Amino acid sequence: MFVLTVDQRGSRHDIDRVEGLLADMEARPLLRKFERTAGDEVQAVSDDAELVVDLALELVRRGHWHVGIGIGPVEEPLPYTTRAGRGRAFESARDAVNRAKRTPAGVSAAAVNPESARDAEAALWLLALLVSRRTPEGHAAVAVMRGCSTQGQAADRLGITKQAVSQRLATAGWQAEMAGRNLAARLLRMAEQKPEEGL
């Protein structure tokens, strides 16, 4: 199980961005949706590693959040509200978000299997740095491409040439991101397992 604990950066000198984030994340297929837990912090629960990677990178792209990913067991059945949840994954998420505040990438992972969690965290750091350095045009090209089967379709949606799409995707590191997302999700799933369980 994966618990995301997300804390707003520099909230004392910024507007409260929590309500906007909750509205934006409402449709995501989470086991327990994002919910304000305290002040400018929100939390959600998922059992889908790919979705966790997607959410972490979306939050990094927005630039206003520290992201902690706790990996491990939770007490079941899950309560109706996220903030009532308990278990190792919730504890690990708290540790992870506190560590995320001290990393340049702004994202961290913690688990009962610390070696696998560090590997997953390293992959997320690399992805986060790639995403955070992308231009607005690069973000737009990648976002459109994720919903298209060909670069030609993406070009039509963006109103630019196929060659321009290809150039924007190359500059944005789109292929590296796709490979990195798969790696990060695989490492997150490995971190769910106790060390003696292996692969």
C-alpha atoms as a printed R data frame, in Angstrom:
    type eleno elety resid chain resno       x       y       z
1   ATOM     1    CA   MET     A     1   0.000   0.000   0.000
2   ATOM     2    CA   PHE     A     2   1.144   3.560  -0.684
3   ATOM     3    CA   VAL     A     3   0.340   6.615   1.402
4   ATOM     4    CA   LEU     A     4   1.101  10.058  -0.011
5   ATOM     5    CA   THR     A     5   1.624  12.833   2.501
6   ATOM     6    CA   VAL     A     6   1.954  16.163   0.712
7   ATOM     7    CA   ASP     A     7   2.885  19.444   2.371
8   ATOM     8    CA   GLN     A     8   2.701  22.900   0.791
9   ATOM     9    CA   ARG     A     9   6.058  24.640   0.327
10  ATOM    10    CA   GLY     A    10   6.512  28.037   1.951
11  ATOM    11    CA   SER     A    11   2.889  28.205   3.044
12  ATOM    12    CA   ARG     A    12   3.543  31.063   5.490
13  ATOM    13    CA   HIS     A    13   4.413  33.304   2.549
14  ATOM    14    CA   ASP     A    14   1.878  31.957   0.027
15  ATOM    15    CA   ILE     A    15  -1.842  31.507  -0.447
16  ATOM    16    CA   ASP     A    16  -3.491  28.312   0.799
17  ATOM    17    CA   ARG     A    17  -3.310  25.996  -2.208
18  ATOM    18    CA   VAL     A    18  -4.920  22.966  -0.555
19  ATOM    19    CA   GLU     A    19  -8.522  23.477  -1.683
20  ATOM    20    CA   GLY     A    20  -7.448  23.878  -5.300
21  ATOM    21    CA   LEU     A    21  -5.358  20.734  -5.103
22  ATOM    22    CA   LEU     A    22  -8.209  18.739  -3.559
23  ATOM    23    CA   ALA     A    23 -10.530  19.817  -6.375
24  ATOM    24    CA   ASP     A    24  -7.952  18.960  -9.049
25  ATOM    25    CA   MET     A    25  -7.329  15.496  -7.572
26  ATOM    26    CA   GLU     A    26 -10.966  14.592  -6.941
27  ATOM    27    CA   ALA     A    27 -11.303  12.354 -10.017
28  ATOM    28    CA   ARG     A    28  -8.103  10.360  -9.433
29  ATOM    29    CA   PRO     A    29  -8.832   6.641  -8.754
30  ATOM    30    CA   LEU     A    30  -7.395   6.498  -5.234
31  ATOM    31    CA   LEU     A    31  -8.391   4.078  -2.489
32  ATOM    32    CA   ARG     A    32  -8.804   7.085  -0.217
33  ATOM    33    CA   LYS     A    33  -8.870  10.486  -1.872
34  ATOM    34    CA   PHE     A    34  -6.670  13.409  -0.925
35  ATOM    35    CA   GLU     A    35  -7.905  15.010   2.255
36  ATOM    36    CA   ARG     A    36  -6.586  17.879   4.344
37  ATOM    37    CA   THR     A    37  -5.010  16.354   7.434
38  ATOM    38    CA   ALA     A    38  -3.532  19.415   9.152
39  ATOM    39    CA   GLY     A    39  -2.950  22.989   8.061
40  ATOM    40    CA   ASP     A    40  -1.475  22.934   4.578
41  ATOM    41    CA   GLU     A    41  -0.949  19.169   4.420
42  ATOM    42    CA   VAL     A    42  -2.967  16.582   2.505
43  ATOM    43    CA   GLN     A    43  -2.885  12.799   2.419
44  ATOM    44    CA   ALA     A    44  -4.175  10.008   0.164
45  ATOM    45    CA   VAL     A    45  -3.950   6.215  -0.116
46  ATOM    46    CA   SER     A    46  -3.364   4.097  -3.228
47  ATOM    47    CA   ASP     A    47  -2.447   0.539  -4.138
48  ATOM    48    CA   ASP     A    48  -1.324   1.519  -7.660
49  ATOM    49    CA   ALA     A    49   2.404   2.249  -8.060
50  ATOM    50    CA   GLU     A    50   1.980   3.799 -11.518
51  ATOM    51    CA   LEU     A    51  -0.635   6.207 -10.173
52  ATOM    52    CA   VAL     A    52   1.648   7.137  -7.267
53  ATOM    53    CA   VAL     A    53   4.468   7.988  -9.692
54  ATOM    54    CA   ASP     A    54   2.048  10.016 -11.820
55  ATOM    55    CA   LEU     A    55   0.765  11.970  -8.814
56  ATOM    56    CA   ALA     A    56   4.255  12.601  -7.440
57  ATOM    57    CA   LEU     A    57   5.441  14.010 -10.764
58  ATOM    58    CA   GLU     A    58   2.298  16.113 -11.192
59  ATOM    59    CA   LEU     A    59   2.870  17.636  -7.758
60  ATOM    60    CA   VAL     A    60   6.546  18.261  -8.549
61  ATOM    61    CA   ARG     A    61   5.550  19.923 -11.823
62  ATOM    62    CA   ARG     A    62   3.280  22.325  -9.948
63  ATOM    63    CA   GLY     A    63   6.234  23.416  -7.835
64  ATOM    64    CA   HIS     A    64   4.347  24.121  -4.585
65  ATOM    65    CA   TRP     A    65   4.553  20.790  -2.764
66  ATOM    66    CA   HIS     A    66   6.832  18.471  -0.822
67  ATOM    67    CA   VAL     A    67   5.850  14.855  -1.519
68  ATOM    68    CA   GLY     A    68   6.351  11.964   0.901
69  ATOM    69    CA   ILE     A    69   5.526   8.400  -0.167
70  ATOM    70    CA   GLY     A    70   5.066   5.844   2.595
71  ATOM    71    CA   ILE     A    71   5.190   2.219   1.496
72  ATOM    72    CA   GLY     A    72   4.002  -0.779   3.479
73  ATOM    73    CA   PRO     A    73   1.050  -2.217   5.366
74  ATOM    74    CA   VAL     A    74  -1.928  -0.268   6.669
75  ATOM    75    CA   GLU     A    75  -4.568  -1.268   9.158
76  ATOM    76    CA   GLU     A    76  -7.547  -2.717   7.302
77  ATOM    77    CA   PRO     A    77 -10.298  -2.202   6.591
78  ATOM    78    CA   LEU     A    78  -9.303   1.330   5.678
79  ATOM    79    CA   PRO     A    79 -11.424   3.909   7.489
80  ATOM    80    CA   TYR     A    80 -13.730   6.123   5.471
81  ATOM    81    CA   THR     A    81 -11.487   9.164   5.876
82  ATOM    82    CA   THR     A    82  -7.806   9.245   4.998
83  ATOM    83    CA   ARG     A    83  -6.780  11.082   8.147
84  ATOM    84    CA   ALA     A    84  -8.149   8.261  10.312
85  ATOM    85    CA   GLY     A    85  -5.839   5.703   8.683
86  ATOM    86    CA   ARG     A    86  -3.129   3.907  10.618
87  ATOM    87    CA   GLY     A    87  -0.243   1.571   9.910
88  ATOM    88    CA   ARG     A    88   3.390   1.487   8.836
89  ATOM    89    CA   ALA     A    89   2.731   3.138   5.476
90  ATOM    90    CA   PHE     A    90   1.227   6.182   7.226
91  ATOM    91    CA   GLU     A    91   4.205   6.394   9.587
92  ATOM    92    CA   SER     A    92   6.626   6.027   6.676
93  ATOM    93    CA   ALA     A    93   4.826   8.760   4.726
94  ATOM    94    CA   ARG     A    94   5.347  11.148   7.641
95  ATOM    95    CA   ASP     A    95   9.079  10.340   7.685
96  ATOM    96    CA   ALA     A    96   9.253  10.703   3.900
97  ATOM    97    CA   VAL     A    97   7.583  14.118   3.679
98  ATOM    98    CA   ASN     A    98   9.882  15.473   6.377
99  ATOM    99    CA   ARG     A    99  12.887  14.221   4.399
100 ATOM   100    CA   ALA     A   100  11.441  15.599   1.155
101 ATOM   101    CA   LYS     A   101  11.730  19.097   2.616
102 ATOM   102    CA   ARG     A   102  15.514  18.650   2.687
103 ATOM   103    CA   THR     A   103  15.945  17.322  -0.863
104 ATOM   104    CA   PRO     A   104  16.360  19.360  -4.053
105 ATOM   105    CA   ALA     A   105  13.778  17.185  -5.795
106 ATOM   106    CA   GLY     A   106  11.123  17.742  -3.109
107 ATOM   107    CA   VAL     A   107  10.086  14.065  -3.103
108 ATOM   108    CA   SER     A   108  11.052  11.182  -0.835
109 ATOM   109    CA   ALA     A   109  10.024   7.579  -0.142
110 ATOM   110    CA   ALA     A   110  10.219   5.443   2.991
111 ATOM   111    CA   ALA     A   111   9.339   1.800   3.626
112 ATOM   112    CA   VAL     A   112   9.928  -1.259   5.811
113 ATOM   113    CA   ASN     A   113  12.353  -2.308   3.058
114 ATOM   114    CA   PRO     A   114  14.718   0.703   3.246
115 ATOM   115    CA   GLU     A   115  17.102  -0.379   0.492
116 ATOM   116    CA   SER     A   116  14.315  -0.711  -2.076
117 ATOM   117    CA   ALA     A   117  12.774   2.543  -0.845
118 ATOM   118    CA   ARG     A   118  16.082   4.349  -1.429
119 ATOM   119    CA   ASP     A   119  16.240   2.909  -4.956
120 ATOM   120    CA   ALA     A   120  12.675   4.061  -5.680
121 ATOM   121    CA   GLU     A   121  13.463   7.454  -4.201
122 ATOM   122    CA   ALA     A   122  16.549   7.823  -6.414
123 ATOM   123    CA   ALA     A   123  14.475   7.094  -9.529
124 ATOM   124    CA   LEU     A   124  11.857   9.628  -8.404
125 ATOM   125    CA   TRP     A   125  14.539  12.254  -7.782
126 ATOM   126    CA   LEU     A   126  15.866  11.884 -11.315
127 ATOM   127    CA   LEU     A   127  12.364  12.099 -12.764
128 ATOM   128    CA   ALA     A   128  11.504  15.079 -10.569
129 ATOM   129    CA   LEU     A   129  14.583  16.979 -11.688
130 ATOM   130    CA   LEU     A   130  13.788  16.220 -15.325
131 ATOM   131    CA   VAL     A   131  10.183  17.391 -14.958
132 ATOM   132    CA   SER     A   132  11.011  20.499 -12.911
133 ATOM   133    CA   ARG     A   133  13.461  21.772 -15.558
134 ATOM   134    CA   ARG     A   134  11.056  21.368 -18.463
135 ATOM   135    CA   THR     A   135   9.744  24.394 -20.359
136 ATOM   136    CA   PRO     A   136   6.007  25.156 -20.562
137 ATOM   137    CA   GLU     A   137   6.099  24.048 -24.223
138 ATOM   138    CA   GLY     A   138   7.740  20.797 -23.196
139 ATOM   139    CA   HIS     A   139   5.096  20.187 -20.515
140 ATOM   140    CA   ALA     A   140   2.354  20.829 -23.070
141 ATOM   141    CA   ALA     A   141   3.862  18.452 -25.616
142 ATOM   142    CA   VAL     A   142   4.327  15.673 -23.055
143 ATOM   143    CA   ALA     A   143   0.806  16.132 -21.647
144 ATOM   144    CA   VAL     A   144  -0.759  15.936 -25.102
145 ATOM   145    CA   MET     A   145   1.433  13.020 -26.163
146 ATOM   146    CA   ARG     A   146   0.327  10.968 -23.167
147 ATOM   147    CA   GLY     A   147  -3.212  11.059 -24.581
148 ATOM   148    CA   CYS     A   148  -2.240  10.314 -28.192
149 ATOM   149    CA   SER     A   149  -1.051   7.206 -29.978
150 ATOM   150    CA   THR     A   150   1.116   9.053 -32.522
151 ATOM   151    CA   GLN     A   151   3.130  12.257 -32.723
152 ATOM   152    CA   GLY     A   152   0.980  13.214 -35.714
153 ATOM   153    CA   GLN     A   153  -2.099  13.255 -33.497
154 ATOM   154    CA   ALA     A   154  -0.238  15.315 -30.917
155 ATOM   155    CA   ALA     A   155   0.819  17.779 -33.624
156 ATOM   156    CA   ASP     A   156  -2.803  18.191 -34.745
157 ATOM   157    CA   ARG     A   157  -3.950  18.881 -31.179
158 ATOM   158    CA   LEU     A   158  -1.156  21.373 -30.553
159 ATOM   159    CA   GLY     A   159  -1.527  23.038 -33.953
160 ATOM   160    CA   ILE     A   160   2.149  22.588 -34.807
161 ATOM   161    CA   THR     A   161   4.116  20.338 -37.169
162 ATOM   162    CA   LYS     A   162   5.045  16.763 -36.372
163 ATOM   163    CA   GLN     A   163   8.703  17.788 -36.532
164 ATOM   164    CA   ALA     A   164   8.086  20.497 -33.926
165 ATOM   165    CA   VAL     A   165   6.399  17.953 -31.640
166 ATOM   166    CA   SER     A   166   9.327  15.586 -32.058
167 ATOM   167    CA   GLN     A   167  11.777  18.355 -31.199
168 ATOM   168    CA   ARG     A   168   9.811  19.444 -28.131
169 ATOM   169    CA   LEU     A   169   9.538  15.869 -26.867
170 ATOM   170    CA   ALA     A   170  13.262  15.287 -27.362
171 ATOM   171    CA   THR     A   171  14.143  18.491 -25.520
172 ATOM   172    CA   ALA     A   172  11.682  17.608 -22.739
173 ATOM   173    CA   GLY     A   173  13.240  14.162 -22.261
174 ATOM   174    CA   TRP     A   174   9.943  12.399 -22.901
175 ATOM   175    CA   GLN     A   175  11.420   8.967 -23.710
176 ATOM   176    CA   ALA     A   176  13.645   9.098 -20.640
177 ATOM   177    CA   GLU     A   177  10.623  10.040 -18.538
178 ATOM   178    CA   MET     A   178   8.568   7.107 -19.818
179 ATOM   179    CA   ALA     A   179  11.374   4.646 -19.045
180 ATOM   180    CA   GLY     A   180  11.951   6.298 -15.666
181 ATOM   181    CA   ARG     A   181   8.275   6.104 -14.742
182 ATOM   182    CA   ASN     A   182   8.262   2.357 -15.372
183 ATOM   183    CA   LEU     A   183  11.431   1.925 -13.319
184 ATOM   184    CA   ALA     A   184  10.127   4.029 -10.420
185 ATOM   185    CA   ALA     A   185   6.829   2.115 -10.314
186 ATOM   186    CA   ARG     A   186   8.650  -1.225 -10.328
187 ATOM   187    CA   LEU     A   187  10.929  -0.098  -7.502
188 ATOM   188    CA   LEU     A   188   7.958   1.155  -5.481
189 ATOM   189    CA   ARG     A   189   6.329  -2.269  -5.814
190 ATOM   190    CA   MET     A   190   9.579  -3.925  -4.697
191 ATOM   191    CA   ALA     A   191   9.693  -1.640  -1.657
192 ATOM   192    CA   GLU     A   192   6.266  -2.966  -0.618
193 ATOM   193    CA   GLN     A   193   7.810  -6.376   0.022
194 ATOM   194    CA   LYS     A   194   9.651  -7.306   3.186
195 ATOM   195    CA   PRO     A   195  13.384  -7.712   2.545
196 ATOM   196    CA   GLU     A   196  13.268 -11.495   2.913
197 ATOM   197    CA   GLU     A   197  10.534 -11.775   0.271
198 ATOM   198    CA   GLY     A   198  12.878 -10.706  -2.520
199 ATOM   199    CA   LEU     A   199  11.400 -10.103  -5.965
